[in-house]
Amino acid sequence: MGTTPHALARYAGCALLAALAAAGCSTPGPPAPPGPATPSTTPSPAPRTSSPADVCTSLITYWAREALTGGKWAGLDWEQKGMSNGQFEIHEQVLAEARAEQRTRGREAALELIERRTRQRCTEERGALRSSENWRPPR
């Protein structure tokens, strides 16, 4: 009557699979609303806006430091570094000044010079966003 040992094992296996599927597919009830003592979300910091001079300073300072310290990616070209022509000019000038400073006053002084001169130049040139001479409009 279908109660052979194999049939019982099949029934038991099916019942086990059904129970596992039901347990895996069930969802808990909706989350409890936050009480007065628990905030509903974690406060996030206010968004910070960056001026073109801030972005220029950050970009050039990073790459000039990499070049001065012999960083792994220092040899990338200006386009790979994400610089405009104007930013690359500042980078090259500041890096030359920093190398001279490093020879006379040491690496720390050179790194400080990079920060100071880059900030000054990027501010004077409002981010130095002059486009690439190689740029062509998309076709």
C-alpha positions as CSV (number, residue, x, y, z in Angstrom):
1,M,0.0,0.0,0.0
2,G,2.9,2.3,-0.7
3,T,4.6,1.8,2.7
4,T,7.7,0.1,1.5
5,P,10.9,1.4,3.1
6,H,11.7,3.4,-0.1
7,A,8.3,5.0,-0.2
8,L,8.6,6.0,3.5
9,A,12.0,7.6,2.8
10,R,10.6,9.5,-0.1
11,Y,7.7,10.8,2.0
12,A,10.0,11.8,4.7
13,G,12.4,13.5,2.3
14,C,9.5,15.4,0.7
15,A,8.2,16.5,4.1
16,L,11.7,17.7,5.1
17,L,12.1,19.6,1.8
18,A,8.7,21.2,2.3
19,A,9.5,22.2,5.8
20,L,12.8,23.7,4.8
21,A,11.3,25.6,1.9
22,A,8.5,27.0,4.1
23,A,11.1,28.1,6.7
24,G,13.3,29.7,4.1
25,C,10.5,31.5,2.4
26,S,8.7,32.9,5.4
27,T,9.2,36.6,6.2
28,P,9.1,38.2,9.6
29,G,6.5,40.7,10.3
30,P,7.0,44.4,9.6
31,P,9.7,46.1,11.7
32,A,8.5,47.8,14.8
33,P,8.4,51.5,14.5
34,P,11.2,53.3,16.3
35,G,10.3,54.3,19.8
36,P,11.0,57.8,21.3
37,A,14.4,56.7,22.5
38,T,15.7,55.2,19.2
39,P,16.3,57.4,16.1
40,S,14.8,56.2,12.9
41,T,18.0,56.8,10.9
42,T,21.6,57.5,11.7
43,P,22.4,61.1,11.1
44,S,24.7,61.7,8.2
45,P,27.1,64.5,7.8
46,A,26.0,67.5,5.7
47,P,27.2,67.2,2.1
48,R,30.3,69.2,1.5
49,T,30.7,71.2,-1.6
50,S,34.1,71.5,-3.2
51,S,35.1,74.5,-5.2
52,P,37.1,74.1,-8.4
53,A,40.2,75.3,-6.4
54,D,39.6,72.6,-3.8
55,V,39.4,69.9,-6.4
56,C,42.5,71.3,-8.2
57,T,44.5,71.4,-4.9
58,S,43.5,67.9,-3.9
59,L,44.3,66.4,-7.3
60,I,47.6,68.1,-7.8
61,T,48.8,67.7,-4.2
62,Y,48.1,64.0,-4.4
63,W,50.0,63.5,-7.7
64,A,52.9,65.8,-6.8
65,R,53.4,63.9,-3.5
66,E,53.3,60.6,-5.4
67,A,56.0,61.9,-7.9
68,L,58.2,63.3,-5.1
69,T,58.1,60.1,-3.1
70,G,58.3,57.7,-6.0
71,G,54.8,56.3,-5.7
72,K,53.8,53.3,-7.8
73,W,51.5,55.2,-10.2
74,A,53.6,58.4,-10.4
75,G,54.5,57.7,-14.0
76,L,51.0,58.0,-15.4
77,D,50.4,60.8,-17.9
78,W,48.4,63.9,-17.1
79,E,45.2,62.5,-18.8
80,Q,45.4,59.3,-16.8
81,K,45.8,61.4,-13.6
82,G,42.6,63.3,-14.5
83,M,44.2,66.7,-14.9
84,S,43.4,69.5,-17.3
85,N,46.2,71.2,-19.2
86,G,46.2,74.0,-16.6
87,Q,46.4,71.7,-13.7
88,F,49.3,69.8,-15.3
89,E,51.2,73.0,-15.8
90,I,50.8,73.8,-12.1
91,H,51.8,70.2,-11.2
92,E,55.0,70.4,-13.2
93,Q,55.9,73.8,-11.8
94,V,55.1,72.9,-8.1
95,L,56.9,69.6,-8.5
96,A,60.1,71.3,-9.8
97,E,60.0,73.7,-6.8
98,A,59.4,70.8,-4.4
99,R,62.4,68.8,-5.8
100,A,64.6,71.9,-5.3
101,E,63.2,72.3,-1.8
102,Q,63.9,68.6,-1.0
103,R,67.5,69.0,-2.1
104,T,68.1,72.0,0.2
105,R,65.7,71.5,3.1
106,G,64.5,67.8,3.0
107,R,61.5,65.8,2.1
108,E,59.1,67.2,4.8
109,A,59.8,70.8,3.7
110,A,59.2,69.7,0.1
111,L,55.9,68.1,1.0
112,E,54.8,71.2,2.9
113,L,55.8,73.3,-0.1
114,I,53.6,71.2,-2.4
115,E,50.6,71.8,-0.2
116,R,51.1,75.5,0.1
117,R,52.1,76.3,-3.5
118,T,49.4,74.1,-5.0
119,R,46.7,75.8,-2.9
120,Q,48.0,79.2,-3.9
121,R,48.2,78.4,-7.6
122,C,44.9,76.6,-7.8
123,T,43.1,79.5,-6.0
124,E,44.8,82.1,-8.3
125,E,43.7,80.2,-11.4
126,R,40.2,79.3,-10.1
127,G,40.9,75.5,-10.4
128,A,42.9,75.7,-13.6
129,L,40.2,74.1,-15.6
130,R,41.6,75.0,-19.0
131,S,40.7,72.2,-21.4
132,S,43.1,69.9,-23.1
133,E,44.5,71.2,-26.4
134,N,43.9,67.7,-27.7
135,W,40.2,67.7,-26.9
136,R,37.8,67.1,-29.8
137,P,34.0,67.2,-29.6
138,P,32.3,63.8,-29.8
139,R,31.1,62.8,-33.2
